[in-house]
Amino acid sequence: MRRRKVGIAILLVLLVFVVISNISVSEEDTANWENISYWKDNPRRAYPSWFSLFSDKTPTVLLKPSITEENGLWVYRFSYNHTYHDKPSDVRFYGLPYGEKVEISVLRPDGRLVPLYYDSVIYTNLSLNSDMRASVVSTLSNVLDLRGERNILFSATQILFSKDESMETLNGEYIFEIRLIGNATPSVEILGTCYGILGTDSYGRDIWVGFVKGMNNTLYLAFFTTVIIVVLGVLIGLLSGYISGALGEFATFLLEVLVALPMLPILVVLVWLFSTQSYGLQVNINPFIFMFLVAILTLGKFAKTIRMIVIKEKVNEYVKAAVSMGAGSLWVLRRHILPPVKEFSLRYSTILLGRMVALVSVFGFFGLIPGTNWGSLMIEAMEQGAIYGGYWWWIVPPGIVMAFLSAAMVLISSDSG
């Protein structure tokens, strides 16, 4: 009993985690997980934000301005104190007035004033790396000895935050200044080498968003596949174990066929038959069809166990006595057969759910499941070098959640205390 309580407690914690995780991400982010251009403003291959607490990595911060008026111009000053060993990955300027002339500059800790931009705004959001590189190189080329091939080896942000030709990081206060006419609400974001709860991938996608979306799809497929397996398994087991005649014999024959079927190769063929492939070779298949196929190919052993339970209960003396006294089949099923079947099915479903989560992840890894799931996240991590690059925070979280879910299910289904 104690183990069961521990398992229920772990399961409740996981449910709270799922709810909080979904609250922490927006529907727009999850809907655009596969849209690479949606994440173009994020830093690439960033470490998780909490890395900056234990290492000398630069976090991503949004700066707040001080606003003054000088000679008819609105001046927005953003102060940023850089104290980290590595440099930011980019500096972004947001909310600039379209079509108006804007002047942007930065005062470095060494006292050098670097003009960044002085022109009419074509894009309301500007990047230091892509839109202001020429100004940075022009001002600091002599200081950093940026000649020939050295000019193309570093980004504008790396150049701006470098002390001298050694390219060591220049720490201290950087003051970004935006001068403009009229009403606007500009903001400045320092994109560090740390971003989000689980960092970003090679495209700048927030891995936490992919983790949550993969978790939702994985649990959805696993839960409803488990339900289909239990419902169909109980139905086929009851028919083959309790009903005599042609219907019972057919159910028994069907059960033996299902037990003998090799799941993986047949599933690959069936998914190929029922699916289409879209851009990027992504599999498109109706989720219900997929769950039904998986259920049919995995319910054999469970249904056979149900059949054995039914046969065992059917030959008990109290069942024979009830039948001899005129009890109908439905009454016997409800009173004597279904209680042990129900108890076993509930206990089996707790174990089966954890297995289905792992199975869905394995199928997703091989591209046999539609949409984003933990398996598809793993194969993307491998393709982008996360394993060999040491990006363990991308890979470990799904494994931890699966391990806790499996442990909770095992504890809940245990008999001893």
WOHU-V537017 format. One record per residue. N is the residue number from 0. PHI is phi in whole degrees, 0 to 359 (NA if undefined). OMEGA is omega as a letter, one per 30 degrees, with the letter a starting at -180 (NA if undefined). D_LAST is the distance of its C-alpha to the last C-alpha in Angstrom with 2 decimals. Layout:
((N:PHI:OMEGA:D_LAST) (N:PHI:OMEGA:D_LAST))
//
This chain:
((0:NA:l:4.19) (1:295:l:4.81) (2:298:a:5.48) (3:296:l:7.39) (4:295:l:9.19) (5:296:l:10.18) (6:298:l:11.43) (7:296:l:13.33) (8:297:l:14.76) (9:297:l:16.01) (10:296:l:17.46) (11:296:l:19.23) (12:298:l:20.67) (13:296:l:21.96) (14:296:l:23.52) (15:297:l:25.25) (16:298:l:26.42) (17:297:a:27.91) (18:296:a:29.71) (19:296:l:31.11) (20:299:a:32.15) (21:290:l:34.15) (22:292:a:35.76) (23:284:l:36.87) (24:241:a:39.01) (25:272:l:41.94) (26:296:l:42.53) (27:295:l:45.81) (28:295:a:44.18) (29:294:l:41.64) (30:292:a:44.43) (31:254:a:46.61) (32:301:a:44.17) (33:277:a:46.24) (34:275:a:49.53) (35:298:a:50.57) (36:295:a:53.52) (37:296:a:51.34) (38:257:a:49.88) (39:296:a:53.22) (40:275:a:53.28) (41:274:l:50.07) (42:292:a:50.21) (43:271:l:49.44) (44:50:l:46.64) (45:280:l:45.71) (46:284:l:42.85) (47:299:a:40.17) (48:300:a:41.41) (49:289:l:38.95) (50:296:a:40.57) (51:292:l:43.49) (52:281:a:41.33) (53:244:a:40.66) (54:216:a:43.83) (55:266:l:47.48) (56:261:a:47.20) (57:277:l:49.13) (58:280:l:47.19) (59:272:a:48.58) (60:226:l:50.16) (61:256:a:52.22) (62:274:l:55.20) (63:256:a:56.66) (64:268:l:60.47) (65:255:a:63.06) (66:244:l:65.86) (67:225:l:69.56) (68:241:a:72.85) (69:226:l:75.63) (70:54:l:78.97) (71:82:l:77.66) (72:250:l:74.60) (73:271:a:70.98) (74:246:l:69.39) (75:251:l:65.62) (76:249:a:64.47) (77:242:a:61.01) (78:261:l:60.09) (79:226:l:57.60) (80:259:a:56.90) (81:267:a:55.75) (82:236:a:54.09) (83:255:a:52.23) (84:288:l:53.18) (85:270:a:53.11) (86:260:l:55.12) (87:299:l:54.11) (88:273:l:54.14) (89:189:l:56.39) (90:235:a:57.77) (91:247:l:57.89) (92:243:a:60.25) (93:244:l:59.31) (94:71:l:61.13) (95:282:a:64.68) (96:286:a:67.47) (97:293:l:68.59) (98:84:a:72.29) (99:260:a:73.01) (100:281:a:74.01) (101:228:l:71.35) (102:244:a:71.65) (103:235:l:68.60) (104:213:l:68.74) (105:217:l:66.62) (106:259:a:67.60) (107:281:l:65.98) (108:299:a:65.13) (109:275:l:68.22) (110:90:a:70.46) (111:278:l:71.23) (112:267:a:71.43) (113:249:l:70.36) (114:290:a:71.50) (115:252:a:68.92) (116:202:l:70.28) (117:210:a:73.47) (118:189:l:74.05) (119:288:a:73.45) (120:278:l:69.85) (121:266:l:69.22) (122:243:a:65.42) (123:290:l:63.69) (124:243:a:61.05) (125:236:l:62.31) (126:245:l:60.78) (127:297:a:62.15) (128:291:a:61.61) (129:263:a:63.27) (130:250:a:65.76) (131:229:a:66.98) (132:298:a:67.08) (133:299:a:70.90) (134:294:a:71.39) (135:295:a:68.89) (136:295:a:70.44) (137:298:a:73.95) (138:283:a:73.32) (139:253:a:71.28) (140:297:l:72.74) (141:289:a:75.06) (142:295:a:72.51) (143:258:l:69.97) (144:55:a:72.58) (145:269:a:71.39) (146:236:l:73.99) (147:62:a:73.94) (148:291:l:70.64) (149:297:a:68.81) (150:293:a:69.37) (151:256:a:67.00) (152:277:a:64.24) (153:233:l:62.71) (154:282:l:61.70) (155:298:l:63.45) (156:293:l:60.44) (157:298:l:60.31) (158:294:a:64.05) (159:298:a:63.89) (160:264:l:61.20) (161:258:a:62.93) (162:284:a:64.90) (163:203:a:67.63) (164:295:l:68.41) (165:287:a:65.49) (166:63:l:63.21) (167:288:a:61.07) (168:292:l:59.25) (169:266:l:61.35) (170:273:l:59.14) (171:134:a:60.24) (172:269:l:61.03) (173:252:a:62.04) (174:246:l:63.76) (175:270:a:63.89) (176:233:l:66.63) (177:241:l:67.27) (178:247:a:70.66) (179:204:l:71.45) (180:253:l:73.47) (181:93:a:72.01) (182:276:l:68.61) (183:198:l:65.58) (184:231:a:62.08) (185:289:l:61.71) (186:217:a:58.62) (187:234:l:57.88) (188:239:l:54.64) (189:269:l:54.11) (190:274:a:52.05) (191:273:l:50.37) (192:268:l:48.46) (193:235:a:45.20) (194:199:l:44.30) (195:72:a:41.32) (196:288:a:37.59) (197:238:l:37.57) (198:76:a:41.30) (199:230:l:43.66) (200:262:a:44.60) (201:293:l:48.05) (202:262:a:49.22) (203:87:l:48.09) (204:290:l:45.28) (205:289:a:42.49) (206:297:l:39.49) (207:299:l:37.12) (208:297:l:38.76) (209:296:l:38.28) (210:298:a:34.62) (211:293:l:33.99) (212:296:l:36.14) (213:296:l:34.48) (214:296:l:31.01) (215:299:a:32.14) (216:293:l:33.71) (217:296:a:30.90) (218:294:l:28.19) (219:298:a:30.71) (220:296:a:31.49) (221:294:a:27.91) (222:294:a:26.64) (223:286:l:29.58) (224:294:l:29.68) (225:299:l:26.08) (226:298:a:27.19) (227:296:l:30.27) (228:298:a:28.45) (229:294:a:26.04) (230:295:a:28.98) (231:292:a:31.42) (232:297:l:28.97) (233:296:a:28.07) (234:297:a:31.79) (235:293:l:33.04) (236:296:l:30.39) (237:293:a:31.31) (238:297:a:34.99) (239:285:a:34.96) (240:265:a:32.78) (241:249:a:34.16) (242:274:l:37.66) (243:262:l:40.45) (244:91:a:43.81) (245:295:a:44.90) (246:295:l:42.22) (247:294:l:39.40) (248:294:l:41.18) (249:295:l:41.68) (250:297:l:38.02) (251:294:l:37.13) (252:297:l:39.77) (253:298:l:38.57) (254:296:l:35.01) (255:296:l:36.26) (256:296:a:38.36) (257:297:l:35.52) (258:294:a:33.37) (259:277:a:36.35) (260:289:l:37.33) (261:283:a:37.04) (262:293:a:35.52) (263:299:a:36.91) (264:296:l:40.62) (265:292:l:40.87) (266:297:l:39.19) (267:301:a:41.71) (268:294:a:44.56) (269:294:l:43.35) (270:298:l:42.83) (271:297:a:46.33) (272:289:a:47.75) (273:262:a:46.21) (274:244:l:46.54) (275:235:l:49.37) (276:242:l:49.81) (277:261:a:51.08) (278:301:a:52.61) (279:83:l:50.84) (280:62:l:49.51) (281:281:a:46.60) (282:284:l:45.06) (283:242:l:45.48) (284:214:l:43.61) (285:302:a:42.41) (286:303:a:38.66) (287:294:l:38.03) (288:298:l:39.92) (289:297:a:37.93) (290:297:l:34.56) (291:295:l:35.88) (292:297:l:37.10) (293:297:a:33.82) (294:297:a:31.97) (295:300:a:34.47) (296:277:a:34.21) (297:238:a:30.40) (298:272:a:29.38) (299:303:a:30.65) (300:295:l:27.57) (301:296:a:25.43) (302:297:l:28.29) (303:293:l:28.73) (304:294:l:25.14) (305:299:l:25.76) (306:300:l:28.98) (307:295:l:27.36) (308:297:a:24.93) (309:296:a:28.02) (310:297:l:30.10) (311:296:l:27.54) (312:290:a:27.23) (313:295:a:30.99) (314:267:l:31.94) (315:293:a:29.85) (316:297:a:32.12) (317:292:l:31.12) (318:286:l:32.01) (319:299:l:35.30) (320:295:l:36.02) (321:296:l:35.50) (322:294:a:37.82) (323:295:l:40.41) (324:272:l:40.46) (325:100:l:41.41) (326:292:l:38.16) (327:280:a:38.68) (328:298:a:36.76) (329:296:l:35.39) (330:294:l:34.14) (331:296:l:32.46) (332:299:a:30.85) (333:290:a:29.60) (334:272:a:28.45) (335:242:a:27.13) (336:272:a:26.97) (337:293:a:25.62) (338:304:l:22.37) (339:293:l:20.74) (340:296:l:22.60) (341:296:a:21.33) (342:299:l:17.63) (343:294:a:18.15) (344:296:l:20.40) (345:296:l:18.10) (346:293:a:15.32) (347:293:a:18.17) (348:294:l:19.82) (349:295:l:17.06) (350:289:a:17.55) (351:295:a:21.25) (352:299:l:21.89) (353:299:l:21.12) (354:295:a:23.30) (355:293:l:26.02) (356:299:l:26.20) (357:295:a:26.80) (358:294:l:29.18) (359:299:l:31.15) (360:295:l:31.53) (361:295:l:32.83) (362:297:l:35.25) (363:296:l:36.37) (364:298:a:37.08) (365:266:l:39.49) (366:74:a:41.05) (367:261:a:39.91) (368:235:l:38.45) (369:289:l:40.61) (370:78:a:40.43) (371:270:l:38.63) (372:213:a:35.07) (373:297:l:33.09) (374:293:l:34.60) (375:294:l:38.12) (376:295:a:37.50) (377:294:a:36.62) (378:290:l:39.79) (379:294:l:41.86) (380:298:l:40.48) (381:293:a:41.56) (382:296:a:44.94) (383:265:l:45.59) (384:76:a:44.70) (385:293:a:41.61) (386:291:a:39.87) (387:284:l:42.92) (388:275:l:43.94) (389:82:l:40.74) (390:275:a:39.71) (391:292:a:35.98) (392:293:l:35.16) (393:279:a:36.30) (394:260:a:34.00) (395:290:a:30.80) (396:307:l:29.63) (397:301:l:29.01) (398:295:l:27.00) (399:295:a:24.83) (400:297:l:24.18) (401:297:l:23.43) (402:294:l:20.99) (403:294:l:19.06) (404:296:l:19.24) (405:296:l:17.98) (406:297:l:15.02) (407:297:a:14.20) (408:295:l:14.68) (409:296:l:12.57) (410:294:l:9.47) (411:295:a:10.44) (412:276:a:10.98) (413:287:a:7.82) (414:268:a:6.64) (415:280:a:3.75) (416:258:NA:0.00))
//
